[in-house]
């Protein structure tokens, strides 16, 4: 190679190295949690390719990596639902306005969030360059884009249920819903979001209440065992319960800023919807009786919980059970011959890991340098990274790194499959224990309102006596922007004095600021 060409080649190589280093640095340039927690969250959503804003205000595009997380959640939850006897179905997106008018409390809870379809056709504008709503295509009755499906499902159940022999009915649907939100944030609060909603019908009150509590436990077990997010189970106050429910059971998770995130709810609906839609059955004594109902749901908000409960200033931290890629393997090579040798060495390991049900990505692409790949996979929260270069090949070693602690070491290649499998279990448990310790350290008993008003600014769950009145609940919210999250099941309930009103109280409740 002529000297001039060699010099140019050398310069290009240097430029490439620095370019990739700059890119790797850029990937990690996140707002720090301590500087601006909200911006840190938004940065993570965008930089990790989870989602982006859509052209429609309040909506988002869930990108493949973000949707892969939702798919893993969906798959596991679906298995758990079916264990309880639930079956999947699908109900219409559009609900006649008259259906919502039948359940007064329900429509009151959602009226301000409903999107309304008024026409069924467009036509070309006069200039021929745009389209306009055809005024002649106005619907006889407006249709509501579902904010939730109780009304249309119970109208459907009326045709399915006649006798006690038709019960129980246990349906679930995976779908999208629309609630016109004024202030939105990706995954946490959007106008359109993905969720599942279960709707069950029962012959007795006891059976329906038991079902609602059972599904709450399904959600709690999933959050803790799969998402590694510890949750408090409890029942909502009357003010905070679902519109049209007699009781709402909730799981509340604590985020790293000390705020609460309602992560799943299960509702005992009593006979409210059955009465509104005249859904009766002949009981075993051949007497007509209204059906008892439940509904329950979780949404893509769980992805927001996952991000805020575990992630750090380096990017996402994903529990292995929910991570789309559990192990990434990166060969470090010079030339095709060395790549072929490293690949041959790694292939049996990759195959064995996949046989064990572990998702593995083998990244042998040559358009990005190893440093860039390492930064990218660290940012995206891949739990385990394996790397092998020429020297590792000679020495029968491999580099292994765990994302939760950022620890890395060179280990023997022998037994690497077993080491990785055990490491994934260790990471899952470590992430959960870290979140659990944080949650438990930030639960405080408090009996002094002035103290509460000052300390709530720094976040945390406050276990306080409550007199059970809406008046006290509203004053707390007005003074502090905190709400009663639930009457928790895990704490022994003792009588005391309400810190706000001074009146007798039968329960301690969890009070926190929330998303």
C-alpha positions in Angstrom: 0.0 0.0 0.0 1.4 3.5 -1.0 2.4 5.7 2.0 -0.4 8.2 1.2 -3.1 5.6 1.0 -1.7 3.9 4.2 -1.9 7.3 6.0 -5.5 7.8 4.9 -6.4 4.3 5.9 -4.8 4.9 9.3 -6.8 8.1 9.7 -10.0 6.5 8.8 -9.4 3.7 11.4 -8.7 6.3 14.1 -11.8 8.3 13.0 -14.0 5.1 13.2 -12.7 4.2 16.6 -13.5 7.7 18.0 -16.8 7.8 16.3 -18.0 4.6 17.9 -16.6 5.7 21.3 -18.6 8.9 20.9 -21.7 6.9 20.0 -21.2 4.6 23.0 -20.8 7.7 25.2 -23.9 9.3 23.7 -25.9 6.2 24.5 -25.1 6.5 28.1 -25.8 10.3 28.4 -28.9 10.0 30.4 -30.3 12.5 32.8 -29.4 11.4 36.3 -32.2 10.3 38.6 -31.2 12.7 41.3 -31.2 15.6 38.8 -34.6 15.1 37.2 -36.3 11.8 37.8 -39.1 12.5 35.3 -36.6 13.4 32.5 -34.5 10.4 33.4 -37.6 8.2 32.8 -38.4 9.9 29.5 -34.8 9.6 28.3 -34.8 5.9 29.1 -38.0 5.2 27.2 -36.6 6.9 24.0 -32.9 5.9 24.2 -33.6 2.3 24.8 -36.0 2.0 21.9 -39.0 1.2 24.0 -41.4 3.7 22.6 -41.7 7.1 20.9 -44.4 9.8 20.6 -46.9 9.4 17.8 -48.4 12.1 15.6 -51.6 11.7 17.7 -51.4 13.7 20.9 -51.3 11.5 24.0 -50.6 8.3 22.0 -47.3 6.4 21.5 -45.6 4.0 19.2 -44.4 1.0 21.1 -41.3 -0.1 19.3 -40.2 -3.7 18.9 -38.0 -3.9 22.0 -40.8 -2.4 24.1 -43.4 -4.6 22.6 -41.2 -7.7 23.2 -41.3 -6.9 27.0 -45.1 -6.6 26.8 -45.3 -9.9 24.9 -43.4 -11.7 27.7 -45.7 -10.2 30.3 -48.7 -11.1 28.2 -47.6 -14.7 27.7 -47.1 -15.4 31.4 -50.2 -13.6 32.6 -52.3 -15.4 29.9 -51.0 -18.8 31.3 -51.9 -17.7 34.8 -55.4 -16.5 33.8 -56.2 -19.8 32.0 -55.2 -21.8 35.2 -58.1 -20.0 36.9 -60.5 -21.1 34.2 -60.6 -17.9 32.3 -61.0 -18.0 28.5 -60.0 -15.4 25.9 -62.6 -13.6 23.8 -63.0 -10.4 22.0 -65.6 -7.7 22.2 -66.2 -4.6 20.0 -64.1 -1.5 20.2 -67.2 0.8 19.7 -69.9 1.0 22.4 -73.3 2.6 21.8 -73.7 5.7 23.9 -76.9 4.4 25.4 -75.1 1.5 27.0 -73.0 3.9 29.1 -76.1 5.8 30.2 -77.5 2.7 31.8 -74.9 2.6 34.6 -74.9 6.0 36.3 -71.8 5.6 38.5 -69.8 4.0 35.8 -70.5 6.7 33.2 -69.8 9.4 35.7 -66.4 8.0 36.3 -65.4 7.9 32.6 -67.5 10.6 30.9 -64.7 13.2 30.7 -62.3 10.7 29.1 -64.6 9.3 26.4 -63.8 9.7 22.7 -67.0 9.9 20.6 -67.5 8.7 17.0 -70.2 10.8 15.3 -69.9 10.1 11.6 -69.1 7.1 9.5 -67.8 8.5 6.2 -65.4 11.0 4.7 -65.5 12.7 1.3 -63.2 14.7 -0.9 -63.1 18.4 -0.2 -64.1 20.9 -2.8 -60.5 21.5 -3.9 -60.0 17.8 -4.3 -56.8 18.0 -2.2 -58.1 17.0 1.2 -60.9 15.1 2.9 -63.7 16.3 5.1 -66.4 14.7 7.2 -69.5 14.0 5.2 -72.3 15.8 7.1 -74.8 13.4 5.5 -73.1 10.5 7.2 -74.0 11.3 10.8 -74.7 8.3 13.0 -78.1 7.8 14.4 -76.5 7.1 17.8 -73.0 8.2 18.7 -70.5 5.4 19.5 -67.9 5.6 22.3 -64.4 4.2 21.8 -64.1 1.8 24.7 -62.6 3.3 27.9 -63.4 -0.1 29.4 -65.8 -2.8 28.3 -68.2 -3.6 31.2 -71.2 -2.2 29.5 -71.0 -3.9 26.1 -69.9 -7.2 27.8 -72.8 -7.2 30.1 -75.2 -6.5 27.3 -73.7 -9.5 25.6 -73.9 -11.7 28.7 -77.6 -11.1 28.8 -77.9 -13.4 25.8 -75.6 -16.0 27.3 -77.0 -16.4 30.8 -80.3 -18.0 31.5 -79.8 -20.6 34.2 -77.4 -21.3 37.1 -76.0 -24.0 34.8 -74.7 -21.3 32.5 -72.5 -19.9 35.3 -69.8 -19.0 36.0 -68.7 -17.2 32.8 -65.0 -16.2 32.9 -63.9 -14.2 29.9 -60.7 -12.2 29.3 -59.7 -10.0 26.4 -56.4 -8.5 25.3 -57.1 -5.2 23.6 -56.6 -1.5 23.4 -58.7 1.2 25.2 -59.0 4.9 24.8 -59.2 7.4 27.7 -58.7 11.0 26.6 -55.9 12.1 29.0 -54.8 15.7 29.4 -51.4 15.0 30.8 -49.6 12.0 29.4 -46.4 10.1 29.9 -45.3 7.0 27.9 -46.6 3.7 29.4 -47.7 5.4 32.6 -50.5 7.5 31.3 -51.5 7.6 27.6 -54.8 8.3 25.8 -54.6 4.9 24.1 -53.0 1.9 25.9 -52.9 -1.9 25.7 -54.3 -4.0 28.5 -56.2 -7.1 29.4 -59.6 -6.9 31.0 -61.3 -10.0 32.6 -65.0 -10.0 33.2 -66.6 -12.8 35.2 -70.2 -13.7 36.0 -71.2 -15.8 39.1 -74.2 -17.2 40.8 -73.4 -16.0 44.3 -71.9 -13.0 46.0 -69.3 -15.2 47.8 -68.1 -16.7 44.6 -67.7 -13.3 42.9 -65.8 -11.8 45.9 -63.5 -14.8 46.0 -62.8 -14.5 42.3 -61.9 -10.8 42.7 -59.5 -11.5 45.5 -58.0 -14.5 43.7 -57.2 -12.4 40.6 -55.6 -9.8 42.8 -53.2 -12.5 44.1 -52.5 -13.6 40.5 -51.4 -10.0 39.7 -49.3 -9.7 42.9 -47.5 -13.0 42.3 -46.7 -12.0 38.7 -45.4 -8.6 39.8 -43.1 -10.1 42.5 -42.0 -13.4 40.9 -41.6 -12.2 37.3 -41.2 -8.4 37.4 -39.3 -8.5 40.7 -41.5 -5.7 41.9 -42.7 -6.0 45.5 -46.3 -4.8 45.9 -48.7 -4.0 48.7 -52.1 -5.7 48.3 -55.1 -3.9 49.7 -58.6 -2.5 49.1 -59.3 1.0 47.8 -61.3 3.7 49.6 -64.8 4.5 48.3 -63.4 7.6 46.6 -60.6 5.8 44.9 -62.5 2.6 43.8 -63.5 1.8 40.2 -66.6 3.6 39.0 -69.5 1.2 39.5 -67.7 -1.3 41.8 -68.6 -2.2 45.4 -64.9 -2.9 46.2 -61.7 -2.4 44.3 -58.7 -4.4 45.3 -55.3 -3.1 44.2 -51.6 -3.8 44.1 -49.4 -0.7 44.8 -45.7 -0.6 43.9 -43.2 1.9 45.1 -41.0 3.6 42.5 -37.5 4.8 43.2 -38.7 8.3 43.8 -40.9 7.1 46.6 -44.1 7.5 44.6 -46.8 4.9 44.3 -47.8 3.2 41.1 -51.1 1.4 40.9 -50.0 -1.7 39.0 -53.2 -3.8 38.8 -56.7 -3.8 40.1 -59.5 -6.3 40.6 -63.1 -5.2 41.2 -66.1 -6.8 42.9 -69.0 -5.3 40.9 -71.8 -6.8 42.9 -75.0 -6.9 40.9 -74.7 -3.3 39.5 -74.1 -4.1 35.9 -76.5 -7.1 36.0 -79.2 -4.8 37.2 -78.4 -2.1 34.6 -78.6 -4.6 31.7 -81.2 -6.9 33.3 -79.0 -10.0 33.4 -80.8 -12.6 35.5 -80.6 -16.4 35.9 -82.9 -19.0 37.3 -81.2 -20.3 40.5 -81.4 -23.9 41.7 -84.8 -23.1 43.3 -86.0 -22.0 39.8 -86.2 -18.4 41.0 -84.9 -15.4 39.0 -81.8 -13.7 40.5 -79.4 -11.0 39.3 -75.9 -12.2 38.4 -72.8 -11.3 40.5 -69.8 -9.8 38.7 -66.1 -9.0 38.7 -63.7 -7.3 36.4 -59.9 -7.1 36.6 -57.1 -5.7 34.5 -53.4 -4.7 34.1 -52.0 -2.6 31.3 -48.8 -1.5 29.5 -48.3 0.6 32.6 -46.5 -2.4 34.0 -43.6 -1.5 31.6 -43.4 1.9 33.3 -43.3 0.1 36.7 -40.5 -2.1 35.5 -38.5 0.9 34.3 -38.9 3.0 37.5 -38.6 0.2 40.0 -35.2 -1.1 38.9 -33.3 1.0 36.3 -30.3 3.1 37.1 -28.2 5.9 35.6 -26.7 3.5 33.1 -30.0 2.5 31.6 -32.6 -0.2 32.0 -32.2 -3.0 34.5 -34.5 -5.9 33.5 -35.3 -8.9 35.6 -34.2 -12.0 33.5 -37.7 -13.5 33.5 -39.1 -10.5 31.7 -36.1 -9.5 29.5 -36.6 -10.1 25.8 -32.9 -10.9 25.5 -31.6 -12.7 28.6 -28.1 -13.3 27.4 -26.2 -11.5 24.7 -23.0 -13.1 23.3 -20.5 -10.8 21.6 -17.5 -12.2 19.7 -14.4 -9.9 19.4 -12.6 -10.8 16.3 -10.1 -9.8 13.6 -11.1 -11.2 10.3 -13.4 -13.9 9.1 -11.2 -16.8 10.1 -11.0 -15.8 13.8 -14.8 -15.1 13.8 -15.4 -18.6 12.4 -13.2 -20.2 15.1 -14.9 -18.2 17.9 -18.4 -18.9 16.5 -17.6 -22.7 16.4 -16.5 -22.5 20.0 -19.6 -20.6 21.1 -22.3 -22.4 19.1 -22.8 -25.5 21.4 -23.1 -23.1 24.4 -25.7 -21.0 22.6 -27.6 -24.0 21.5 -27.6 -25.5 25.0 -28.8 -22.2 26.6 -31.7 -22.0 24.1 -32.6 -25.6 24.9 -32.9 -24.6 28.5 -35.5 -21.9 27.4 -33.0 -19.0 27.8 -33.3 -16.3 25.1 -29.8 -15.6 23.5 -28.7 -13.1 21.0 -25.4 -13.8 19.1 -24.2 -10.4 17.9 -21.5 -11.1 15.3 -22.3 -8.0 13.2 -19.3 -6.1 11.9 -20.9 -2.7 11.5 -20.5 -1.8 15.2 -17.5 -2.1 17.4 -17.6 -4.2 20.5 -17.5 -1.1 22.8 -20.6 0.3 21.1 -22.4 -3.1 21.5 -21.4 -3.3 25.2 -22.8 0.2 25.8 -26.0 -0.5 23.9 -26.8 -3.8 25.6 -26.0 -2.3 29.0 -28.3 0.6 28.2 -31.1 -1.8 27.2 -30.8 -3.8 30.4 -29.7 -7.2 29.0 -29.1 -9.3 32.2 -26.0 -11.2 31.1 -23.3 -10.4 28.6 -20.7 -12.9 27.4 -17.7 -11.8 25.3 -15.0 -13.9 23.7 -11.9 -12.7 21.9 -8.9 -14.3 20.3 -7.0 -14.5 23.6 -10.0 -16.1 25.3 -10.2 -18.6 22.6 -6.6 -19.6 23.2 -7.0 -19.7 27.0 -10.4 -21.4 27.0 -11.9 -18.5 28.9 -14.8 -16.1 28.5 -15.8 -12.8 29.9 -19.1 -12.7 31.8 -20.9 -9.5 33.0 -24.1 -9.1 35.0 -26.2 -6.0 34.3 -27.7 -5.6 37.8 -24.3 -5.0 39.6 -22.1 -4.3 36.5 -19.6 -6.8 37.8 -17.6 -8.7 35.2 -14.9 -11.3 35.3 -13.0 -13.7 33.1 -14.0 -17.3 33.9 -13.3 -20.8 32.5 -15.3 -21.6 29.4 -15.9 -25.1 30.9 -19.3 -25.1 32.7 -20.4 -21.8 31.3 -23.9 -23.0 30.6 -24.5 -23.9 34.2 -22.9 -20.7 35.4 -25.1 -18.5 33.2 -28.3 -20.4 34.2 -27.5 -19.9 37.9 -26.5 -16.3 37.4 -29.8 -15.5 35.8 -31.6 -16.9 38.9 -29.3 -14.9 41.1 -29.9 -11.7 39.2 -33.7 -12.2 39.4 -33.5 -12.6 43.2 -31.1 -9.8 43.7 -33.2 -7.3 41.8 -36.2 -8.3 43.8 -34.5 -8.1 47.1 -33.0 -4.7 46.3 -36.5 -3.3 45.4 -38.0 -5.0 48.5 -35.4 -3.5 50.9 -35.9 0.0 49.3 -39.7 -0.4 49.7 -39.6 -1.5 53.3 -37.1 1.2 54.2 -39.5 3.8 53.0 -42.7 2.8 54.7 -43.3 5.0 57.7 -45.8 5.0 60.5 -47.0 8.6 61.1 -49.5 10.1 63.6 -48.7 13.8 63.3 -50.2 15.7 60.3 -47.6 18.5 60.3 -44.8 16.0 60.2 -46.6 14.1 57.5 -47.1 17.2 55.3 -43.3 17.9 55.5 -42.1 14.3 55.0 -44.4 13.4 52.1 -42.5 15.8 49.9 -39.6 13.3 49.9 -41.8 10.4 48.9 -42.5 7.1 50.7 -45.5 5.1 51.9 -47.1 6.5 55.0 -49.1 4.2 57.3 -51.6 6.4 59.0 -54.9 6.1 60.9 -57.9 7.3 58.9 -61.4 8.1 60.2 -63.0 6.7 57.1 -64.5 10.0 55.9 -64.3 11.5 52.4 -63.8 14.9 54.1 -60.5 13.9 55.6 -59.4 12.1 52.4 -60.0 15.3 50.3 -58.2 17.5 52.7 -55.1 15.3 52.6 -55.2 15.4 48.8 -55.7 19.2 48.7 -52.9 19.9 51.2 -50.3 17.4 49.9 -51.3 16.0 46.5 -51.1 12.6 48.2 -54.0 10.1 48.2 -55.1 7.1 50.1 -53.7 4.2 48.1 -55.3 1.4 49.9 -56.2 -0.3 53.2 -53.2 -2.7 53.2 -53.6 -6.4 54.0 -50.1 -7.0 55.2 -50.3 -4.8 58.2 -52.2 -5.6 61.4 -55.1 -3.2 61.7 -55.3 -1.3 65.0 -57.7 1.4 66.2 -56.3 4.8 66.8 -56.8 8.5 66.1 -57.0 10.2 62.7 -54.0 12.6 62.4 -56.0 15.1 60.4 -59.4 15.2 62.1 -58.6 13.9 65.6 -61.6 11.5 65.3 -61.4 7.8 66.1 -60.1 5.6 63.4 -60.5 1.8 62.9 -57.8 1.4 60.2 -54.4 2.4 59.1 -54.1 3.2 55.4 -51.2 3.7 53.0 -51.0 7.3 51.9 -48.6 8.4 49.1 -48.1 10.6 46.1 -48.7 8.6 43.0 -48.4 8.4 39.2 
